[in-house]
Amino acid sequence: MKRIFTFGVLAVALASTVVLLAGCGGGGEEETAAIGAVKVPFWHAMGGPLGDALDELVLEFNATHPEIEVESISMGRYQALSQKIMAAVAAGEPPVLAQAYEAWTGELIENGSAEPLQGFFDGPDGLSEEDLADFVPGMLDNNTWDGVVYSFPFNKSVRALYLNKNLFEAEGLTRAPATWREYEDMARRLTKDTDGDGEIDQWGTAGQISAWMFENLLIQNGGQILTDDGKHAAFARSEGVEALEFMVRLLTKYGKVTSGYEYQNDFQAGKVGMIEGSTVSLSFMEGKYTFDMAVAPLPAGKQKGCFVAGTNVVIFAEAKQQEKEAAWKFIKWFTSPDVTARWAAKTGYVPVRMSAIESEAMAARLDEVEGLREVLAQLEFASYEPRSAAWYAGRKHLEEGAVEGALRQILTPKEALQGSAEAVEAEFLGVVPM
């Protein structure tokens, strides 16, 4: 939302001059923009401290690129953003730029609504070979369809382990768990009846119903979400059953399963020794705990493994050429080493450029948060979820069917996974369940 002051006849007479625009999203900050600047409506789902950080950077871009005005428009939630994008595409009136999950991008490519970005970074205002090599391994590949880049990484995160160092030290634990066995053993040792009333009041860990946690355990155990051809569920195989059995044991025997983000509140209150969460969780927890805290990479199973979460940005084919070029300039600026480093430091999202990790902005953040460098090192072996629309719909079956059914102990992990696998198979039209 913006308030634009109109200067009537004077504005017409000074049509080629620079005027002041006040943006209410930035709390009244003023930015300079040339009259006739190319407007780039940018639809996204950032809110809270994340939205504040984005708006701050958008204001900076507009001030330093007076020929362009990016309009930051939050839809609040990803579901609302998806619905709004698809409705706008159907009406032939999409924005110029928007956040999009890979499955959404696939649909936009199919209906011709996504503008290929290949030509932009291959062009005169593009990216050098050095720039392209600097992106986090796998990120550009994950935005490429049939050899053509259609989207660009925007807000990406990895999962981390958050530790209450005070509780760890009180139990004689001097480091984070490095393996599943240590993870379970430390959770057991941290689970206590501290007041002797016969009830547990300090838990080793806690968590929510999360497909993301299971997915990480799955690949750490050598499993995979879908078969190699991407057409069948593979998570219900023995590797998946073992992973879900571990998750159930960890969270129900030495932890607690909570609704929403209650597990973070319990951790902040000093009632839980360690929790898993996104690197972005730090933005919402910071300043709300009174103990010494550290973060650590996820413990390894048979191998190390983590899935990258988050969305990318797309430019819409319906936009005018000058709008597309302006949107590309914003994308290029936003993913530059300095800006992606500052975005990461402000929000907890990971930098999309490797050189950004060693930048001044990130160096300060790495010094502030113990263990963050090791958490970011997970990007070196990170994986990405399947990009098909069928999996985007099927993932809900995994979370609300298998993971919840097993954690609520309504079904055994094997039963829960088999049922969800059949539901996922149904999402792939014409595919017979395994």
Helices and strands as residue ranges (DSSP letters): H 8-13, E 18-22, G 24-26, E 30-34, E 38-44, H 48-64, E 68-74, H 78-90, E 97-100, H 102-110, H 118-122, H 129-134, G 141-143, E 144-145, E 148-149, E 152-157, E 159-164, H 165-170, H 180-190, E 203-207, H 211-220, H 238-253, E 255-257, H 262-268, E 272-278, H 281-285, E 293-296, E 307-315, H 321-334, H 337-347, G 354-358, H 360-368, H 372-376, G 377-381, E 383-384, H 389-397, I 398-403, H 404-407, H 413-427
